[in-house]
Amino acid sequence: MYRTYLERNGLSAVLLTFHSSKGLEFPVVIVTGITDMIIPNRSGEIEEERRLLYVALTRAMDSLYIVGHENERGRMARFARELSLKAERFNPPR
């Protein structure tokens, strides 16, 4: 269904790692995984993780969507807090 919609409207979706997105730009970028121990991951160098997130965020030409979630204590991930992101609830239509 979605593939037909994308093809009919001349649209496409590309999945990339932060590393492979360097030097590229896209009209719409969706960054997922802004969750402690994913981004940033617990074994990574924090400044390198921050730099890679910056690379990903700056690939957007028009629209940027950031997806993460609150932890079990109701706090946003470290990088989400640093970006001053606020949680918005998504309630799918029934």
MODELLER restraints for C-alpha pairs under 7 A, 6 or more apart:
rsr = mdl.restraints
at = mdl.atoms
rsr.add(forms.Gaussian(group=physical.xy_distance, feature=features.Distance(at['CA:6:A'], at['CA:12:A']), mean=5.93, stdev=0.5))
rsr.add(forms.Gaussian(group=physical.xy_distance, feature=features.Distance(at['CA:18:A'], at['CA:52:A']), mean=6.04, stdev=0.5))
rsr.add(forms.Gaussian(group=physical.xy_distance, feature=features.Distance(at['CA:18:A'], at['CA:55:A']), mean=6.84, stdev=0.5))
rsr.add(forms.Gaussian(group=physical.xy_distance, feature=features.Distance(at['CA:18:A'], at['CA:56:A']), mean=5.44, stdev=0.5))
rsr.add(forms.Gaussian(group=physical.xy_distance, feature=features.Distance(at['CA:21:A'], at['CA:56:A']), mean=6.70, stdev=0.5))
rsr.add(forms.Gaussian(group=physical.xy_distance, feature=features.Distance(at['CA:22:A'], at['CA:55:A']), mean=6.49, stdev=0.5))
rsr.add(forms.Gaussian(group=physical.xy_distance, feature=features.Distance(at['CA:24:A'], at['CA:59:A']), mean=6.30, stdev=0.5))
rsr.add(forms.Gaussian(group=physical.xy_distance, feature=features.Distance(at['CA:25:A'], at['CA:59:A']), mean=4.57, stdev=0.5))
rsr.add(forms.Gaussian(group=physical.xy_distance, feature=features.Distance(at['CA:25:A'], at['CA:60:A']), mean=5.95, stdev=0.5))
rsr.add(forms.Gaussian(group=physical.xy_distance, feature=features.Distance(at['CA:25:A'], at['CA:61:A']), mean=6.39, stdev=0.5))
rsr.add(forms.Gaussian(group=physical.xy_distance, feature=features.Distance(at['CA:26:A'], at['CA:59:A']), mean=6.08, stdev=0.5))
rsr.add(forms.Gaussian(group=physical.xy_distance, feature=features.Distance(at['CA:26:A'], at['CA:60:A']), mean=5.32, stdev=0.5))
rsr.add(forms.Gaussian(group=physical.xy_distance, feature=features.Distance(at['CA:26:A'], at['CA:61:A']), mean=5.74, stdev=0.5))
rsr.add(forms.Gaussian(group=physical.xy_distance, feature=features.Distance(at['CA:27:A'], at['CA:60:A']), mean=5.77, stdev=0.5))
rsr.add(forms.Gaussian(group=physical.xy_distance, feature=features.Distance(at['CA:27:A'], at['CA:61:A']), mean=4.76, stdev=0.5))
rsr.add(forms.Gaussian(group=physical.xy_distance, feature=features.Distance(at['CA:27:A'], at['CA:62:A']), mean=5.05, stdev=0.5))
rsr.add(forms.Gaussian(group=physical.xy_distance, feature=features.Distance(at['CA:27:A'], at['CA:63:A']), mean=6.43, stdev=0.5))
rsr.add(forms.Gaussian(group=physical.xy_distance, feature=features.Distance(at['CA:28:A'], at['CA:60:A']), mean=5.58, stdev=0.5))
rsr.add(forms.Gaussian(group=physical.xy_distance, feature=features.Distance(at['CA:28:A'], at['CA:61:A']), mean=6.69, stdev=0.5))
rsr.add(forms.Gaussian(group=physical.xy_distance, feature=features.Distance(at['CA:28:A'], at['CA:62:A']), mean=5.97, stdev=0.5))
rsr.add(forms.Gaussian(group=physical.xy_distance, feature=features.Distance(at['CA:28:A'], at['CA:63:A']), mean=4.75, stdev=0.5))
rsr.add(forms.Gaussian(group=physical.xy_distance, feature=features.Distance(at['CA:28:A'], at['CA:64:A']), mean=5.92, stdev=0.5))
rsr.add(forms.Gaussian(group=physical.xy_distance, feature=features.Distance(at['CA:29:A'], at['CA:59:A']), mean=6.83, stdev=0.5))
rsr.add(forms.Gaussian(group=physical.xy_distance, feature=features.Distance(at['CA:29:A'], at['CA:60:A']), mean=5.17, stdev=0.5))
rsr.add(forms.Gaussian(group=physical.xy_distance, feature=features.Distance(at['CA:29:A'], at['CA:63:A']), mean=6.37, stdev=0.5))
rsr.add(forms.Gaussian(group=physical.xy_distance, feature=features.Distance(at['CA:29:A'], at['CA:64:A']), mean=4.96, stdev=0.5))
rsr.add(forms.Gaussian(group=physical.xy_distance, feature=features.Distance(at['CA:29:A'], at['CA:65:A']), mean=6.26, stdev=0.5))
rsr.add(forms.Gaussian(group=physical.xy_distance, feature=features.Distance(at['CA:30:A'], at['CA:64:A']), mean=5.93, stdev=0.5))
rsr.add(forms.Gaussian(group=physical.xy_distance, feature=features.Distance(at['CA:30:A'], at['CA:65:A']), mean=4.63, stdev=0.5))
rsr.add(forms.Gaussian(group=physical.xy_distance, feature=features.Distance(at['CA:30:A'], at['CA:66:A']), mean=5.86, stdev=0.5))
rsr.add(forms.Gaussian(group=physical.xy_distance, feature=features.Distance(at['CA:31:A'], at['CA:65:A']), mean=6.21, stdev=0.5))
rsr.add(forms.Gaussian(group=physical.xy_distance, feature=features.Distance(at['CA:31:A'], at['CA:66:A']), mean=4.87, stdev=0.5))
rsr.add(forms.Gaussian(group=physical.xy_distance, feature=features.Distance(at['CA:31:A'], at['CA:67:A']), mean=6.07, stdev=0.5))
rsr.add(forms.Gaussian(group=physical.xy_distance, feature=features.Distance(at['CA:32:A'], at['CA:66:A']), mean=5.97, stdev=0.5))
rsr.add(forms.Gaussian(group=physical.xy_distance, feature=features.Distance(at['CA:32:A'], at['CA:67:A']), mean=4.54, stdev=0.5))
rsr.add(forms.Gaussian(group=physical.xy_distance, feature=features.Distance(at['CA:32:A'], at['CA:68:A']), mean=6.14, stdev=0.5))
rsr.add(forms.Gaussian(group=physical.xy_distance, feature=features.Distance(at['CA:33:A'], at['CA:39:A']), mean=6.08, stdev=0.5))
rsr.add(forms.Gaussian(group=physical.xy_distance, feature=features.Distance(at['CA:33:A'], at['CA:67:A']), mean=6.26, stdev=0.5))
rsr.add(forms.Gaussian(group=physical.xy_distance, feature=features.Distance(at['CA:33:A'], at['CA:68:A']), mean=5.33, stdev=0.5))
rsr.add(forms.Gaussian(group=physical.xy_distance, feature=features.Distance(at['CA:34:A'], at['CA:67:A']), mean=6.16, stdev=0.5))
rsr.add(forms.Gaussian(group=physical.xy_distance, feature=features.Distance(at['CA:34:A'], at['CA:68:A']), mean=4.40, stdev=0.5))
rsr.add(forms.Gaussian(group=physical.xy_distance, feature=features.Distance(at['CA:34:A'], at['CA:77:A']), mean=6.43, stdev=0.5))
rsr.add(forms.Gaussian(group=physical.xy_distance, feature=features.Distance(at['CA:34:A'], at['CA:79:A']), mean=6.95, stdev=0.5))
rsr.add(forms.Gaussian(group=physical.xy_distance, feature=features.Distance(at['CA:34:A'], at['CA:80:A']), mean=6.60, stdev=0.5))
rsr.add(forms.Gaussian(group=physical.xy_distance, feature=features.Distance(at['CA:35:A'], at['CA:68:A']), mean=5.44, stdev=0.5))
rsr.add(forms.Gaussian(group=physical.xy_distance, feature=features.Distance(at['CA:35:A'], at['CA:69:A']), mean=6.22, stdev=0.5))
rsr.add(forms.Gaussian(group=physical.xy_distance, feature=features.Distance(at['CA:35:A'], at['CA:77:A']), mean=4.95, stdev=0.5))
rsr.add(forms.Gaussian(group=physical.xy_distance, feature=features.Distance(at['CA:36:A'], at['CA:77:A']), mean=5.05, stdev=0.5))
rsr.add(forms.Gaussian(group=physical.xy_distance, feature=features.Distance(at['CA:36:A'], at['CA:78:A']), mean=6.44, stdev=0.5))
rsr.add(forms.Gaussian(group=physical.xy_distance, feature=features.Distance(at['CA:40:A'], at['CA:46:A']), mean=6.75, stdev=0.5))
rsr.add(forms.Gaussian(group=physical.xy_distance, feature=features.Distance(at['CA:40:A'], at['CA:49:A']), mean=5.69, stdev=0.5))
rsr.add(forms.Gaussian(group=physical.xy_distance, feature=features.Distance(at['CA:69:A'], at['CA:76:A']), mean=6.29, stdev=0.5))
rsr.add(forms.Gaussian(group=physical.xy_distance, feature=features.Distance(at['CA:70:A'], at['CA:76:A']), mean=4.44, stdev=0.5))
rsr.add(forms.Gaussian(group=physical.xy_distance, feature=features.Distance(at['CA:70:A'], at['CA:77:A']), mean=6.64, stdev=0.5))
